[in-house]
């Protein structure tokens, strides 16, 4: 019985998408009077726009990518899992770009966008680090 060699790079995608999902749930931006907003605060179905679409793309892309990374490890075969994982990380990053573009449409979000990195908290940085790890894990072989 030989042991199966484990490639660390193959787990970077899983770790990256998990960090992105967790970072989305953590405070991403600090607001006025010490309040903070996690990714779910940007989802507003009453007045949906670019910000809502971007936030949904970030979260759904991260969760789908995480599911397609974990389920094959549990022995569940999924069709086109490699393609879906690629699309998931690209959709999540595209959601981040759409979210930043959507910040320019609303006066409240413009205040956040002016000091974008100044107002960013650990959730934002976790999302970005998760994207980088997922990209490295997906494309570095």
N, CA, C and O atoms as a GROMACS GRO file, in nm:
protein
  564
    1UNK      N    1   0.083  -0.118   0.000
    1UNK     CA    2   0.000   0.000   0.000
    1UNK      C    3   0.087   0.124   0.000
    1UNK      O    4   0.151   0.157   0.100
    2UNK      N    5   0.089   0.191  -0.112
    2UNK     CA    6   0.169   0.313  -0.122
    2UNK      C    7   0.085   0.435  -0.086
    2UNK      O    8  -0.036   0.439  -0.106
    3UNK      N    9   0.154   0.530  -0.032
    3UNK     CA   10   0.084   0.655   0.001
    3UNK      C   11   0.074   0.742  -0.123
    3UNK      O   12   0.165   0.746  -0.206
    4UNK      N   13  -0.035   0.810  -0.133
    4UNK     CA   14  -0.058   0.902  -0.244
    4UNK      C   15   0.012   1.034  -0.213
    4UNK      O   16  -0.008   1.091  -0.105
    5UNK      N   17   0.094   1.082  -0.307
    5UNK     CA   18   0.162   1.210  -0.288
    5UNK      C   19   0.061   1.324  -0.304
    5UNK      O   20  -0.022   1.324  -0.394
    6UNK      N   21   0.071   1.418  -0.215
    6UNK     CA   22  -0.020   1.531  -0.216
    6UNK      C   23   0.056   1.654  -0.266
    6UNK      O   24   0.162   1.688  -0.214
    7UNK      N   25   0.000   1.719  -0.366
    7UNK     CA   26   0.058   1.840  -0.420
    7UNK      C   27  -0.007   1.960  -0.350
    7UNK      O   28  -0.129   1.977  -0.356
    8UNK      N   29   0.074   2.040  -0.285
    8UNK     CA   30   0.023   2.155  -0.208
    8UNK      C   31  -0.046   2.255  -0.299
    8UNK      O   32  -0.145   2.316  -0.260
    9UNK      N   33   0.005   2.272  -0.419
    9UNK     CA   34  -0.053   2.370  -0.512
    9UNK      C   35  -0.199   2.335  -0.541
    9UNK      O   36  -0.281   2.425  -0.560
   10UNK      N   37  -0.232   2.207  -0.545
   10UNK     CA   38  -0.370   2.169  -0.576
   10UNK      C   39  -0.468   2.212  -0.467
   10UNK      O   40  -0.587   2.228  -0.494
   11UNK      N   41  -0.420   2.230  -0.346
   11UNK     CA   42  -0.507   2.274  -0.238
   11UNK      C   43  -0.519   2.426  -0.228
   11UNK      O   44  -0.603   2.477  -0.154
   12UNK      N   45  -0.435   2.500  -0.302
   12UNK     CA   46  -0.442   2.646  -0.294
   12UNK      C   47  -0.575   2.699  -0.345
   12UNK      O   48  -0.627   2.797  -0.292
   13UNK      N   49  -0.631   2.636  -0.448
   13UNK     CA   50  -0.761   2.680  -0.498
   13UNK      C   51  -0.867   2.667  -0.390
   13UNK      O   52  -0.945   2.760  -0.366
   14UNK      N   53  -0.870   2.553  -0.326
   14UNK     CA   54  -0.966   2.529  -0.217
   14UNK      C   55  -0.949   2.631  -0.105
   14UNK      O   56  -1.047   2.690  -0.059
   15UNK      N   57  -0.826   2.651  -0.062
   15UNK     CA   58  -0.799   2.747   0.047
   15UNK      C   59  -0.837   2.888   0.004
   15UNK      O   60  -0.896   2.964   0.081
   16UNK      N   61  -0.803   2.924  -0.121
   16UNK     CA   62  -0.835   3.058  -0.171
   16UNK      C   63  -0.984   3.086  -0.176
   16UNK      O   64  -1.028   3.194  -0.136
   17UNK      N   65  -1.060   2.991  -0.226
   17UNK     CA   66  -1.205   3.012  -0.234
   17UNK      C   67  -1.269   3.012  -0.095
   17UNK      O   68  -1.367   3.082  -0.072
   18UNK      N   69  -1.214   2.933  -0.003
   18UNK     CA   70  -1.265   2.935   0.135
   18UNK      C   71  -1.237   3.070   0.200
   18UNK      O   72  -1.323   3.125   0.268
   19UNK      N   73  -1.117   3.123   0.179
   19UNK     CA   74  -1.082   3.254   0.236
   19UNK      C   75  -1.170   3.363   0.174
   19UNK      O   76  -1.212   3.455   0.244
   20UNK      N   77  -1.197   3.354   0.044
   20UNK     CA   78  -1.284   3.452  -0.022
   20UNK      C   79  -1.424   3.448   0.037
   20UNK      O   80  -1.484   3.552   0.064
   21UNK      N   81  -1.477   3.329   0.057
   21UNK     CA   82  -1.612   3.315   0.114
   21UNK      C   83  -1.618   3.370   0.257
   21UNK      O   84  -1.711   3.442   0.292
   22UNK      N   85  -1.519   3.337   0.337
   22UNK     CA   86  -1.515   3.386   0.476
   22UNK      C   87  -1.495   3.537   0.478
   22UNK      O   88  -1.559   3.607   0.557
   23UNK      N   89  -1.406   3.587   0.393
   23UNK     CA   90  -1.381   3.732   0.387
   23UNK      C   91  -1.504   3.810   0.348
   23UNK      O   92  -1.525   3.922   0.395
   24UNK      N   93  -1.588   3.753   0.260
   24UNK     CA   94  -1.712   3.819   0.219
   24UNK      C   95  -1.806   3.835   0.338
   24UNK      O   96  -1.880   3.933   0.346
   25UNK      N   97  -1.804   3.740   0.429
   25UNK     CA   98  -1.892   3.744   0.546
   25UNK      C   99  -1.838   3.834   0.657
   25UNK      O  100  -1.912   3.873   0.747
   26UNK      N  101  -1.710   3.867   0.652
   26UNK     CA  102  -1.647   3.954   0.753
   26UNK      C  103  -1.665   4.100   0.713
   26UNK      O  104  -1.697   4.128   0.597
   27UNK      N  105  -1.645   4.193   0.805
   27UNK     CA  106  -1.651   4.335   0.769
   27UNK      C  107  -1.550   4.370   0.660
   27UNK      O  108  -1.431   4.343   0.674
   28UNK      N  109  -1.599   4.429   0.552
   28UNK     CA  110  -1.513   4.462   0.439
   28UNK      C  111  -1.475   4.609   0.435
   28UNK      O  112  -1.363   4.644   0.397
   29UNK      N  113  -1.567   4.694   0.474
   29UNK     CA  114  -1.542   4.838   0.472
   29UNK      C  115  -1.596   4.899   0.599
   29UNK      O  116  -1.704   4.861   0.647
   30UNK      N  117  -1.522   4.995   0.655
   30UNK     CA  118  -1.576   5.066   0.770
   30UNK      C  119  -1.647   5.190   0.719
   30UNK      O  120  -1.603   5.256   0.625
   31UNK      N  121  -1.757   5.219   0.783
   31UNK     CA  122  -1.839   5.332   0.740
   31UNK      C  123  -1.833   5.444   0.840
   31UNK      O  124  -1.739   5.456   0.920
   32UNK      N  125  -1.934   5.527   0.835
   32UNK     CA  126  -1.942   5.641   0.926
   32UNK      C  127  -1.975   5.594   1.066
   32UNK      O  128  -2.045   5.494   1.084
   33UNK      N  129  -1.926   5.663   1.163
   33UNK     CA  130  -1.956   5.640   1.305
   33UNK      C  131  -1.914   5.501   1.352
   33UNK      O  132  -1.976   5.445   1.442
   34UNK      N  133  -1.811   5.444   1.290
   34UNK     CA  134  -1.757   5.317   1.336
   34UNK      C  135  -1.833   5.195   1.290
   34UNK      O  136  -1.799   5.083   1.328
   35UNK      N  137  -1.937   5.213   1.208
   35UNK     CA  138  -2.010   5.096   1.158
   35UNK      C  139  -1.927   5.029   1.049
   35UNK      O  140  -1.842   5.091   0.987
   36UNK      N  141  -1.954   4.902   1.027
   36UNK     CA  142  -1.882   4.831   0.923
   36UNK      C  143  -1.980   4.751   0.839
   36UNK      O  144  -2.087   4.714   0.886
   37UNK      N  145  -1.941   4.724   0.715
   37UNK     CA  146  -2.031   4.653   0.623
   37UNK      C  147  -1.962   4.528   0.570
   37UNK      O  148  -1.852   4.534   0.516
   38UNK      N  149  -2.030   4.414   0.588
   38UNK     CA  150  -1.979   4.294   0.523
   38UNK      C  151  -2.038   4.289   0.382
   38UNK      O  152  -2.112   4.379   0.343
   39UNK      N  153  -2.007   4.185   0.308
   39UNK     CA  154  -2.053   4.176   0.170
   39UNK      C  155  -2.203   4.170   0.155
   39UNK      O  156  -2.257   4.217   0.055
   40UNK      N  157  -2.272   4.112   0.254
   40UNK     CA  158  -2.417   4.101   0.245
   40UNK      C  159  -2.487   4.237   0.256
   40UNK      O  160  -2.602   4.250   0.212
   41UNK      N  161  -2.423   4.336   0.313
   41UNK     CA  162  -2.483   4.470   0.324
   41UNK      C  163  -2.495   4.538   0.188
   41UNK      O  164  -2.574   4.630   0.171
   42UNK      N  165  -2.415   4.491   0.092
   42UNK     CA  166  -2.420   4.550  -0.041
   42UNK      C  167  -2.530   4.490  -0.128
   42UNK      O  168  -2.557   4.540  -0.237
   43UNK      N  169  -2.593   4.383  -0.082
   43UNK     CA  170  -2.699   4.318  -0.158
   43UNK      C  171  -2.832   4.382  -0.119
   43UNK      O  172  -2.875   4.373  -0.004
   44UNK      N  173  -2.896   4.448  -0.216
   44UNK     CA  174  -3.022   4.517  -0.194
   44UNK      C  175  -3.113   4.490  -0.313
   44UNK      O  176  -3.094   4.548  -0.420
   45UNK      N  177  -3.209   4.402  -0.295
   45UNK     CA  178  -3.297   4.366  -0.406
   45UNK      C  179  -3.403   4.471  -0.434
   45UNK      O  180  -3.461   4.470  -0.542
   46UNK      N  181  -3.428   4.561  -0.340
   46UNK     CA  182  -3.525   4.668  -0.365
   46UNK      C  183  -3.472   4.769  -0.466
   46UNK      O  184  -3.546   4.819  -0.550
   47UNK      N  185  -3.344   4.798  -0.456
   47UNK     CA  186  -3.280   4.894  -0.545
   47UNK      C  187  -3.155   4.829  -0.603
   47UNK      O  188  -3.043   4.875  -0.582
   48UNK      N  189  -3.176   4.720  -0.675
   48UNK     CA  190  -3.061   4.646  -0.724
   48UNK      C  191  -2.994   4.721  -0.838
   48UNK      O  192  -3.059   4.784  -0.922
   49UNK      N  193  -2.865   4.713  -0.838
   49UNK     CA  194  -2.784   4.778  -0.940
   49UNK      C  195  -2.651   4.706  -0.948
   49UNK      O  196  -2.641   4.587  -0.916
   50UNK      N  197  -2.549   4.778  -0.992
   50UNK     CA  198  -2.417   4.718  -1.007
   50UNK      C  199  -2.360   4.667  -0.875
   50UNK      O  200  -2.293   4.564  -0.873
   51UNK      N  201  -2.387   4.736  -0.768
   51UNK     CA  202  -2.333   4.695  -0.638
   51UNK      C  203  -2.392   4.560  -0.597
   51UNK      O  204  -2.319   4.472  -0.551
   52UNK      N  205  -2.522   4.543  -0.613
   52UNK     CA  206  -2.587   4.416  -0.579
   52UNK      C  207  -2.536   4.304  -0.668
   52UNK      O  208  -2.506   4.195  -0.620
   53UNK      N  209  -2.527   4.329  -0.797
   53UNK     CA  210  -2.480   4.228  -0.891
   53UNK      C  211  -2.336   4.188  -0.858
   53UNK      O  212  -2.303   4.070  -0.859
   54UNK      N  213  -2.252   4.286  -0.831
   54UNK     CA  214  -2.113   4.258  -0.797
   54UNK      C  215  -2.100   4.176  -0.670
   54UNK      O  216  -2.022   4.080  -0.666
   55UNK      N  217  -2.174   4.212  -0.568
   55UNK     CA  218  -2.168   4.138  -0.441
   55UNK      C  219  -2.217   3.995  -0.459
   55UNK      O  220  -2.158   3.901  -0.404
   56UNK      N  221  -2.324   3.977  -0.536
   56UNK     CA  222  -2.375   3.842  -0.561
   56UNK      C  223  -2.275   3.758  -0.640
   56UNK      O  224  -2.255   3.641  -0.611
   57UNK      N  225  -2.211   3.819  -0.740
   57UNK     CA  226  -2.111   3.746  -0.818
   57UNK      C  227  -1.993   3.703  -0.732
   57UNK      O  228  -1.943   3.591  -0.746
   58UNK      N  229  -1.947   3.791  -0.644
   58UNK     CA  230  -1.835   3.755  -0.555
   58UNK      C  231  -1.872   3.634  -0.471
   58UNK      O  232  -1.797   3.536  -0.467
   59UNK      N  233  -1.986   3.641  -0.404
   59UNK     CA  234  -2.025   3.536  -0.312
   59UNK      C  235  -2.061   3.405  -0.382
   59UNK      O  236  -2.013   3.298  -0.343
   60UNK      N  237  -2.144   3.412  -0.486
   60UNK     CA  238  -2.186   3.291  -0.555
   60UNK      C  239  -2.067   3.224  -0.624
   60UNK      O  240  -2.055   3.102  -0.621
   61UNK      N  241  -1.980   3.303  -0.686
   61UNK     CA  242  -1.860   3.246  -0.748
   61UNK      C  243  -1.772   3.176  -0.647
   61UNK      O  244  -1.720   3.068  -0.674
   62UNK      N  245  -1.754   3.236  -0.531
   62UNK     CA  246  -1.670   3.175  -0.428
   62UNK      C  247  -1.733   3.048  -0.373
   62UNK      O  248  -1.662   2.949  -0.352
   63UNK      N  249  -1.862   3.049  -0.349
   63UNK     CA  250  -1.929   2.931  -0.293
   63UNK      C  251  -1.931   2.816  -0.394
   63UNK      O  252  -1.906   2.701  -0.357
   64UNK      N  253  -1.960   2.846  -0.520
   64UNK     CA  254  -1.961   2.741  -0.623
   64UNK      C  255  -1.820   2.684  -0.641
   64UNK      O  256  -1.803   2.562  -0.652
   65UNK      N  257  -1.719   2.771  -0.645
   65UNK     CA  258  -1.581   2.724  -0.656
   65UNK      C  259  -1.540   2.638  -0.538
   65UNK      O  260  -1.472   2.537  -0.554
   66UNK      N  261  -1.582   2.679  -0.420
   66UNK     CA  262  -1.552   2.601  -0.299
   66UNK      C  263  -1.621   2.465  -0.304
   66UNK      O  264  -1.560   2.363  -0.270
   67UNK      N  265  -1.746   2.462  -0.346
   67UNK     CA  266  -1.820   2.335  -0.356
   67UNK      C  267  -1.756   2.242  -0.458
   67UNK      O  268  -1.743   2.122  -0.434
   68UNK      N  269  -1.716   2.297  -0.572
   68UNK     CA  270  -1.654   2.214  -0.675
   68UNK      C  271  -1.511   2.173  -0.639
   68UNK      O  272  -1.456   2.083  -0.702
   69UNK      N  273  -1.452   2.236  -0.540
   69UNK     CA  274  -1.321   2.192  -0.491
   69UNK      C  275  -1.334   2.086  -0.382
   69UNK      O  276  -1.251   1.996  -0.373
   70UNK      N  277  -1.439   2.096  -0.301
   70UNK     CA  278  -1.456   2.005  -0.187
   70UNK      C  279  -1.526   1.874  -0.227
   70UNK      O  280  -1.483   1.767  -0.186
   71UNK      N  281  -1.630   1.882  -0.307
   71UNK     CA  282  -1.711   1.764  -0.338
   71UNK      C  283  -1.631   1.652  -0.406
   71UNK      O  284  -1.652   1.536  -0.370
   72UNK      N  285  -1.540   1.679  -0.500
   72UNK     CA  286  -1.460   1.569  -0.555
   72UNK      C  287  -1.369   1.504  -0.451
   72UNK      O  288  -1.337   1.386  -0.462
   73UNK      N  289  -1.327   1.579  -0.351
   73UNK     CA  290  -1.245   1.522  -0.244
   73UNK      C  291  -1.326   1.425  -0.157
   73UNK      O  292  -1.270   1.335  -0.094
   74UNK      N  293  -1.457   1.445  -0.156
   74UNK     CA  294  -1.546   1.356  -0.080
   74UNK      C  295  -1.591   1.237  -0.163
   74UNK      O  296  -1.670   1.155  -0.116
   75UNK      N  297  -1.543   1.228  -0.287
   75UNK     CA  298  -1.578   1.116  -0.372
   75UNK      C  299  -1.699   1.139  -0.460
   75UNK      O  300  -1.746   1.046  -0.525
   76UNK      N  301  -1.750   1.260  -0.464
   76UNK     CA  302  -1.866   1.292  -0.547
   76UNK      C  303  -1.816   1.344  -0.681
   76UNK      O  304  -1.748   1.446  -0.688
   77UNK      N  305  -1.849   1.273  -0.786
   77UNK     CA  306  -1.805   1.312  -0.921
   77UNK      C  307  -1.896   1.423  -0.975
   77UNK      O  308  -2.019   1.414  -0.969
   78UNK      N  309  -1.833   1.527  -1.026
   78UNK     CA  310  -1.907   1.638  -1.084
   78UNK      C  311  -1.866   1.657  -1.229
   78UNK      O  312  -1.748   1.645  -1.261
   79UNK      N  313  -1.961   1.685  -1.317
   79UNK     CA  314  -1.925   1.706  -1.458
   79UNK      C  315  -1.856   1.841  -1.478
   79UNK      O  316  -1.896   1.942  -1.419
   80UNK      N  317  -1.754   1.841  -1.559
   80UNK     CA  318  -1.683   1.965  -1.597
   80UNK      C  319  -1.635   2.044  -1.477
   80UNK      O  320  -1.643   2.167  -1.478
   81UNK      N  321  -1.586   1.977  -1.374
   81UNK     CA  322  -1.549   2.049  -1.253
   81UNK      C  323  -1.433   2.145  -1.276
   81UNK      O  324  -1.427   2.251  -1.212
   82UNK      N  325  -1.342   2.111  -1.366
   82UNK     CA  326  -1.229   2.200  -1.392
   82UNK      C  327  -1.275   2.330  -1.458
   82UNK      O  328  -1.229   2.438  -1.422
   83UNK      N  329  -1.367   2.318  -1.554
   83UNK     CA  330  -1.421   2.436  -1.620
   83UNK      C  331  -1.503   2.521  -1.523
   83UNK      O  332  -1.491   2.644  -1.523
   84UNK      N  333  -1.584   2.457  -1.442
   84UNK     CA  334  -1.668   2.531  -1.347
   84UNK      C  335  -1.582   2.604  -1.245
   84UNK      O  336  -1.612   2.717  -1.207
   85UNK      N  337  -1.474   2.541  -1.199
   85UNK     CA  338  -1.385   2.606  -1.103
   85UNK      C  339  -1.319   2.730  -1.165
   85UNK      O  340  -1.303   2.832  -1.098
   86UNK      N  341  -1.282   2.720  -1.293
   86UNK     CA  342  -1.223   2.835  -1.362
   86UNK      C  343  -1.326   2.947  -1.375
   86UNK      O  344  -1.295   3.063  -1.346
   87UNK      N  345  -1.446   2.912  -1.418
   87UNK     CA  346  -1.552   3.013  -1.433
   87UNK      C  347  -1.587   3.075  -1.298
   87UNK      O  348  -1.615   3.194  -1.290
   88UNK      N  349  -1.587   2.995  -1.192
   88UNK     CA  350  -1.623   3.046  -1.059
   88UNK      C  351  -1.524   3.151  -1.010
   88UNK      O  352  -1.565   3.256  -0.960
   89UNK      N  353  -1.395   3.126  -1.024
   89UNK     CA  354  -1.297   3.225  -0.977
   89UNK      C  355  -1.301   3.351  -1.065
   89UNK      O  356  -1.285   3.462  -1.014
   90UNK      N  357  -1.320   3.334  -1.195
   90UNK     CA  358  -1.329   3.450  -1.284
   90UNK      C  359  -1.456   3.530  -1.254
   90UNK      O  360  -1.452   3.653  -1.254
   91UNK      N  361  -1.567   3.463  -1.228
   91UNK     CA  362  -1.692   3.532  -1.194
   91UNK      C  363  -1.680   3.607  -1.063
   91UNK      O  364  -1.731   3.719  -1.050
   92UNK      N  365  -1.613   3.548  -0.966
   92UNK     CA  366  -1.595   3.615  -0.837
   92UNK      C  367  -1.510   3.741  -0.852
   92UNK      O  368  -1.543   3.845  -0.794
   93UNK      N  369  -1.402   3.732  -0.929
   93UNK     CA  370  -1.317   3.850  -0.952
   93UNK      C  371  -1.393   3.955  -1.033
   93UNK      O  372  -1.383   4.074  -1.005
   94UNK      N  373  -1.467   3.910  -1.134
   94UNK     CA  374  -1.548   4.004  -1.212
   94UNK      C  375  -1.651   4.073  -1.123
   94UNK      O  376  -1.681   4.191  -1.143
   95UNK      N  377  -1.706   4.001  -1.026
   95UNK     CA  378  -1.799   4.061  -0.931
   95UNK      C  379  -1.733   4.172  -0.851
   95UNK      O  380  -1.795   4.274  -0.823
   96UNK      N  381  -1.607   4.153  -0.814
   96UNK     CA  382  -1.533   4.258  -0.743
   96UNK      C  383  -1.516   4.381  -0.829
   96UNK      O  384  -1.527   4.493  -0.781
   97UNK      N  385  -1.488   4.360  -0.957
   97UNK     CA  386  -1.472   4.473  -1.049
   97UNK      C  387  -1.606   4.545  -1.068
   97UNK      O  388  -1.611   4.668  -1.067
   98UNK      N  389  -1.713   4.469  -1.084
   98UNK     CA  390  -1.847   4.528  -1.099
   98UNK      C  391  -1.886   4.604  -0.973
   98UNK      O  392  -1.948   4.711  -0.981
   99UNK      N  393  -1.850   4.551  -0.856
   99UNK     CA  394  -1.881   4.618  -0.729
   99UNK      C  395  -1.811   4.753  -0.722
   99UNK      O  396  -1.871   4.852  -0.680
  100UNK      N  397  -1.684   4.757  -0.761
  100UNK     CA  398  -1.610   4.883  -0.758
  100UNK      C  399  -1.669   4.982  -0.858
  100UNK      O  400  -1.679   5.102  -0.828
  101UNK      N  401  -1.707   4.935  -0.976
  101UNK     CA  402  -1.770   5.023  -1.075
  101UNK      C  403  -1.904   5.074  -1.020
  101UNK      O  404  -1.939   5.191  -1.040
  102UNK      N  405  -1.979   4.988  -0.953
  102UNK     CA  406  -2.108   5.027  -0.896
  102UNK      C  407  -2.096   5.131  -0.786
  102UNK      O  408  -2.191   5.204  -0.759
  103UNK      N  409  -1.980   5.137  -0.722
  103UNK     CA  410  -1.958   5.238  -0.619
  103UNK      C  411  -1.970   5.379  -0.677
  103UNK      O  412  -2.000   5.473  -0.603
  104UNK      N  413  -1.947   5.395  -0.804
  104UNK     CA  414  -1.949   5.527  -0.865
  104UNK      C  415  -2.091   5.576  -0.893
  104UNK      O  416  -2.111   5.695  -0.919
  105UNK      N  417  -2.191   5.486  -0.887
  105UNK     CA  418  -2.329   5.523  -0.919
  105UNK      C  419  -2.407   5.583  -0.803
  105UNK      O  420  -2.504   5.655  -0.825
  106UNK      N  421  -2.368   5.555  -0.681
  106UNK     CA  422  -2.446   5.592  -0.564
  106UNK      C  423  -2.364   5.687  -0.477
  106UNK      O  424  -2.245   5.665  -0.457
  107UNK      N  425  -2.426   5.791  -0.426
  107UNK     CA  426  -2.355   5.890  -0.346
  107UNK      C  427  -2.299   5.831  -0.217
  107UNK      O  428  -2.190   5.868  -0.174
  108UNK      N  429  -2.373   5.739  -0.156
  108UNK     CA  430  -2.325   5.676  -0.032
  108UNK      C  431  -2.200   5.594  -0.062
  108UNK      O  432  -2.103   5.600   0.014
  109UNK      N  433  -2.204   5.519  -0.170
  109UNK     CA  434  -2.090   5.435  -0.205
  109UNK      C  435  -1.972   5.517  -0.257
  109UNK      O  436  -1.858   5.474  -0.247
  110UNK      N  437  -2.001   5.636  -0.315
  110UNK     CA  438  -1.892   5.722  -0.360
  110UNK      C  439  -1.804   5.765  -0.242
  110UNK      O  440  -1.683   5.781  -0.257
  111UNK      N  441  -1.866   5.784  -0.126
  111UNK     CA  442  -1.790   5.820  -0.007
  111UNK      C  443  -1.694   5.708   0.032
  111UNK      O  444  -1.581   5.734   0.075
  112UNK      N  445  -1.739   5.584   0.018
  112UNK     CA  446  -1.651   5.471   0.046
  112UNK      C  447  -1.542   5.463  -0.059
  112UNK      O  448  -1.426   5.437  -0.027
  113UNK      N  449  -1.579   5.485  -0.186
  113UNK     CA  450  -1.484   5.469  -0.296
  113UNK      C  451  -1.373   5.573  -0.291
  113UNK      O  452  -1.262   5.546  -0.337
  114UNK      N  453  -1.400   5.692  -0.236
  114UNK     CA  454  -1.296   5.795  -0.230
  114UNK      C  455  -1.177   5.749  -0.147
  114UNK      O  456  -1.062   5.768  -0.187
  115UNK      N  457  -1.203   5.691  -0.035
  115UNK     CA  458  -1.096   5.639   0.049
  115UNK      C  459  -1.100   5.488   0.048
  115UNK      O  460  -1.101   5.424   0.154
  116UNK      N  461  -1.102   5.429  -0.073
  116UNK     CA  462  -1.127   5.286  -0.089
  116UNK      C  463  -1.038   5.200   0.000
  116UNK      O  464  -1.088   5.123   0.081
  117UNK      N  465  -0.909   5.212  -0.013
  117UNK     CA  466  -0.818   5.131   0.067
  117UNK      C  467  -0.810   5.181   0.211
  117UNK      O  468  -0.781   5.103   0.302
  118UNK      N  469  -0.836   5.308   0.232
  118UNK     CA  470  -0.835   5.363   0.367
  118UNK      C  471  -0.952   5.308   0.449
  118UNK      O  472  -0.939   5.289   0.570
  119UNK      N  473  -1.065   5.284   0.384
  119UNK     CA  474  -1.183   5.233   0.452
  119UNK      C  475  -1.194   5.081   0.451
  119UNK      O  476  -1.284   5.025   0.512
  120UNK      N  477  -1.102   5.014   0.382
  120UNK     CA  478  -1.107   4.868   0.373
  120UNK      C  479  -1.065   4.806   0.507
  120UNK      O  480  -0.975   4.856   0.574
  121UNK      N  481  -1.132   4.698   0.543
  121UNK     CA  482  -1.096   4.625   0.664
  121UNK      C  483  -1.054   4.484   0.626
  121UNK      O  484  -1.038   4.453   0.508
  122UNK      N  485  -1.036   4.399   0.724
  122UNK     CA  486  -0.976   4.268   0.701
  122UNK      C  487  -1.056   4.179   0.608
  122UNK      O  488  -0.997   4.094   0.541
  123UNK      N  489  -1.186   4.194   0.600
  123UNK     CA  490  -1.267   4.113   0.509
  123UNK      C  491  -1.232   4.139   0.363
  123UNK      O  492  -1.224   4.046   0.283
  124UNK      N  493  -1.211   4.266   0.329
  124UNK     CA  494  -1.171   4.303   0.193
  124UNK      C  495  -1.037   4.239   0.158
  124UNK      O  496  -1.021   4.183   0.050
  125UNK      N  497  -0.941   4.248   0.250
  125UNK     CA  498  -0.810   4.192   0.223
  125UNK      C  499  -0.815   4.039   0.216
  125UNK      O  500  -0.738   3.979   0.141
  126UNK      N  501  -0.903   3.977   0.293
  126UNK     CA  502  -0.919   3.831   0.285
  126UNK      C  503  -0.973   3.791   0.148
  126UNK      O  504  -0.929   3.691   0.091
  127UNK      N  505  -1.067   3.867   0.096
  127UNK     CA  506  -1.122   3.838  -0.037
  127UNK      C  507  -1.013   3.847  -0.143
  127UNK      O  508  -1.002   3.759  -0.229
  128UNK      N  509  -0.933   3.952  -0.138
  128UNK     CA  510  -0.827   3.971  -0.237
  128UNK      C  511  -0.722   3.860  -0.226
  128UNK      O  512  -0.679   3.805  -0.328
  129UNK      N  513  -0.679   3.827  -0.106
  129UNK     CA  514  -0.582   3.719  -0.086
  129UNK      C  515  -0.642   3.586  -0.133
  129UNK      O  516  -0.572   3.504  -0.194
  130UNK      N  517  -0.769   3.564  -0.106
  130UNK     CA  518  -0.836   3.443  -0.153
  130UNK      C  519  -0.836   3.432  -0.304
  130UNK      O  520  -0.814   3.324  -0.359
  131UNK      N  521  -0.862   3.544  -0.372
  131UNK     CA  522  -0.858   3.543  -0.518
  131UNK      C  523  -0.719   3.508  -0.570
  131UNK      O  524  -0.705   3.428  -0.663
  132UNK      N  525  -0.618   3.567  -0.511
  132UNK     CA  526  -0.480   3.540  -0.554
  132UNK      C  527  -0.445   3.393  -0.533
  132UNK      O  528  -0.390   3.329  -0.623
  133UNK      N  529  -0.478   3.339  -0.416
  133UNK     CA  530  -0.449   3.198  -0.389
  133UNK      C  531  -0.526   3.107  -0.485
  133UNK      O  532  -0.471   3.008  -0.534
  134UNK      N  533  -0.652   3.139  -0.511
  134UNK     CA  534  -0.733   3.057  -0.602
  134UNK      C  535  -0.675   3.061  -0.743
  134UNK      O  536  -0.670   2.959  -0.811
  135UNK      N  537  -0.633   3.178  -0.788
  135UNK     CA  538  -0.574   3.189  -0.922
  135UNK      C  539  -0.444   3.109  -0.930
  135UNK      O  540  -0.420   3.038  -1.028
  136UNK      N  541  -0.360   3.121  -0.829
  136UNK     CA  542  -0.234   3.045  -0.827
  136UNK      C  543  -0.264   2.895  -0.825
  136UNK      O  544  -0.203   2.818  -0.898
  137UNK      N  545  -0.357   2.855  -0.742
  137UNK     CA  546  -0.392   2.714  -0.733
  137UNK      C  547  -0.456   2.659  -0.859
  137UNK      O  548  -0.442   2.541  -0.890
  138UNK      N  549  -0.526   2.745  -0.932
  138UNK     CA  550  -0.594   2.701  -1.053
  138UNK      C  551  -0.501   2.692  -1.173
  138UNK      O  552  -0.508   2.597  -1.251
  139UNK      N  553  -0.413   2.791  -1.187
  139UNK     CA  554  -0.334   2.801  -1.310
  139UNK      C  555  -0.188   2.760  -1.295
  139UNK      O  556  -0.122   2.740  -1.396
  140UNK      N  557  -0.136   2.746  -1.175
  140UNK     CA  558   0.002   2.702  -1.154
  140UNK      C  559   0.004   2.551  -1.139
  140UNK      O  560  -0.052   2.496  -1.043
  141UNK      N  561   0.066   2.486  -1.229
  141UNK     CA  562   0.074   2.338  -1.223
  141UNK      C  563   0.218   2.296  -1.230
  141UNK      O  564   0.247   2.176  -1.225
   0.00000   0.00000   0.00000
